[in-house]
């Protein structure tokens, strides 16, 4: 890794932070340029997906507006129909996979740049596409189990356990499956944290890179601890940056809603939705552009160090067997 060697010029080892900072010092301009371009592409793609979502959902916004007008004429109060609100949530869920794919495209571009393995972009993207559903599956399954046994979300198909009849079992089913799913998801996410960097650095396919990342992370006690020690602060930094940027972008809400009403259809419900989405989108894009280079550089350095430690352990074991 040019500019990010794990040793100094005199042969003494560099610290993890020094190695990551050296890599950023040598390639920071390129990495942040790549991150900015990825954010720009994600912004254009997200705008197209959002526009398509609004077109699909527009009959519901029209129905809201018509209902509000009728209520005003009748001098009555008005609340949007629950089934139409449910339809909007379905449209949003339908758009999410495309928006997540845009996020993965940006992450894959920055990771390959941080690992200086530009020809590995498609394979690294494959890691993100494969890892995401596998990590989220246990949590989603736990929530579905909880919904199935403790709510009427599935209507006639539900197998609800009455709280007044089985209080202990109800509480177990309410909190147990989601918490278990969350624990499994966190374990999977930690084990596969280095999969994109491994795919880029070691010329592996997506599934092989995930197996290798799992081996590097969970193979030694110090490895998983070190991975968590890097991943958790980076995650905290990312969340903190998003919260600060979202607060800073809050004026976009009213500005976007006003622009929507001035230049688009005069529908306050559509304007409200556009205004609510604007600061979220801006904060996400800015957070990614600012934090992805640092995060993926750190993961590239961590992967290199853990791979080197694994190789040293293997050499020591082989030498002991020969001796």
N, C-alpha and C positions, 0 to 999 in steps of 0.2 A: 504494500500500500504506500505509494509514493507520497512523501510529505507526512506520512503518519506512521513511520517506523516505531516499533516498540522499544528501540534502544537509542541512546544518544550517540553522538559522534565518537565518544571514548569507549563505547561498548557497554556502558552501564544502562540498566533498564529504565525506561521512562514510566512515570505513573500513568494510570488510565486517563486522568483528566489532561495531563500534559500531551499525551498522544492525540487525544481528540481535538484539543485546541490547536496542536500543530497541523493537523489535517485541515481544520477549518481555516487556519491562517494561510495555508498554501492554496486551498481550493474553495474558500468561502465565497468569493465573488461568483465563481461558476455555479456553486451549489445554490446560492440564493437567486441567481438568475434563472436556474432551472426551476426552482420553487415558484418564482414569480410567473414564469411561463405556464407552469402547470396550473397555478391558480387562475390565470387568465383563461386557459382552455376549459377548466372546470366551471368558471363563471359563465362562459358562453353556452356550454352544454347544459348547465343547470338552468339557465334562462330559457332555453328551448324546452326542456322537460317541464318547467314550471308553466310556460305558456300552453303547452299541450294539456297539462293538468287543468288549467283554468278553462280551456275550451271544452274539455270533457265535463267539467263540473258546472259550466255556466247555466244550464237549465235549472239547477238547484238554486243558484244565486238569483235568477229571474223569478223563481217561485217565492223565494224569501221576500223580494222587493214587492211582488204583486200582493202577497199576504199583508205586508206592512201597509201598503196603500189602502187596501180594503179595510184594515183595522182602523186606520186614521179616519177614513170616511165614516165608519160606523162609530167613531169615538170610543174605540175599544182598545184594550192592550193586545200586544202581539208577541208571541214567542215562536221562533222557527220550529217547524215540524221535526220531531226527533228522527224519523226515518230518513229525511233529507240530510240532516246533519250526519247520520250514520253513513250515507252515501259519500259525503265529502271525505270522511275518514277512510273509506275504501279507496277513493281516488288517491289520497295521500299515500296510503300503503302501497298502491300500485306504482307510484312514482319513486318510492324509496329505493328499490333495487337499482334503478338507473342512476340516482344520485350517489348511492354508495359505490357504484362502479366508477363514477367520475372521481370520487375520493381515492379509490384504489389506483386509478391511472396516475394520479398525482403522486401518491406514495411510492408506486413502483418506479416512476421516473426519477424521483429524488434518491431512492435507495440505490438504484443502479449508478447514479452519478456519485453518490457518497462512496460506493464500493469500487468506483472506476471500472465498471463492467457494463458498458453501454449496450453491448450486444446481447445482454441477458434480460432485456426489458420484458419480453413476452413471457419468459419463464417466471420472472419475479411477479409479474401481474397474475400469472396462474396461481402462485402461492397465496396471494391476497384473496383471489376468488375462491380458492379451495378452503382456506383457513377460516374465512368469515362465517359461512354457514355452519361449519363444524363447531366453532366456538359458541355460537349463539344457540345452537340446537338444544343443548341440555337445559338452558334457562327457559327457552320458549316452551319446551316440553313440560318443565316443572310448573310453569304458569298455566298451561292448558290442563294439566292434571288437577291443579287447585281449582280452576274455574269449573271443571267437570263435576267435582264432588262437593263444592261449597256454594255455587251460584246457579242461577237459572240462565246463564249465558247461552247454553245449548238447547234451551227450551225443552221440547219433548224428548230430546236425546240425552238429557242430563241424568246423572245418578246422584242427586244431591243428598248429602248426609245432614239431617236436621240438627241444628245446634242445640235446640232445647231437649232433644232426645239423646244425642251422643256428643256432649260438650267437649270431652277430651279428644275424641276421634276427630271432631270437627276442627279443633284448633291445630291438631297434628297435620291434617290434610290441608289446612289453610296456609300454614307457614312452612311445613316440612318440605314439600316438593319444590317450591320456588327457591328456598335457601339451599337445598341440595343441588339443584340445577345451577345456582349461582356459584357454589363452591367448585363444581366440576368445570364450569366455564372458565373460572379464574385459573384453575390448574392447567387446563388445556392452553389458555392464552399465554400463561407464563412459559409453558414448555415449548410453545411454537413462536415465542417472541422473536427469536433470531432466525426464523425460517427464511424471510426475504433476504437478509444479509448473507445467510449461508448459501442460498440459491445463487446469488450474484457472485460470491467469492469462490465457491467450490465447483461451479459448473455442474450443478445437479438439477434434476427435474423437480417440479413442485412437490410431489409426494416424497421423494427421496430427501429433499431439503427439509421437509417437516420432520421426518424421522431423524435426520441428523441433528436438527435443532433440539428435538426432544432428548436425544442422547447427550448432547453437550450440556443442556440445562439441568437435567435430572440425574445425570450420571455421577456427579460428585456433589457432596453437600455444599461445598463452597461455591459451586457453580450456580445452583439455583438461588442461593443467597445473594451472590453478586449480581445475577440477572435481575432479581427483585430490587436490589439496591440501586440499580440504574433505571429500571423501568418505572418504578413508583414515583421518584422525583420528576422524571420526564412527563409522566402522566399528570402529576399534580401541576407542573408548570403549564402544560397544555390546557388543562381545565381552567386554571387561574387566568391564563392569557385570554381564553375565550370569554370568561365572565367579565373581565375588564373591558375587552373590546366590544362585547355586546352592550354594556352600559354606555360606552362611548358612542356607539352607533345608534343609540335609542332615538335621537332626533330624526333618523331616516324613516321611522314609523309614520309620523304625521306627514312628513314631506312626501313619502311615497303614496300615502292615501290621498293627499291633495292632488298630486300629479295624476294619479289614476282617475280621479273624478274630473279633472280639468281636460285631460287628453283622451280618456277612454270612456266606456259606458258609465252613465250616471247611476251606479249601483253601489250604495254605501256598504253592502255586505261584501261585495268583491273588493272594494277599496280597503275595507278592514283587513281582509285576508292578505292582500298584497302588502299592506303596511306591517302586518305582524311578521311576515316572512322576510322582509327586507333587512332588518338588523340582524336576524339570525344568519342569513346568507352572507352578509358582509363580514360578520364576526368570524364565521367558519373559514371563509377564504383568507382573511388576514391572519388568523391563527395558524392555518396551514402554511402560509407563505413564510411566517416568522419562525415557527417552531420545527417544521419538518427537517430542515438541513441539520440543525443541532441534534435532533433525536436520531435520525438515520446515520449520522456520522458516529454518534455514540454506539449505536448497535453494530455498525461495521467494525469498530475498534474492539468492542466486547466479543464479537464473534471470532475475530482474529486471535484474541488472547485465549479464549476458551479452547479453540482448536489447537493452538500451540501447546497449551497445558495438557490437553488430551494426548497429543503426540509425545510429549515428554514422559507422561505416565506410561505410555505404551513402550517407549524405548527403555525406560527403567525396568519395566516388567520383563521385557525380552532379555535385557542384560542379566537380571537376576536369575532367569531360567537357564541362561547359558553358563552362568557362574556356578 
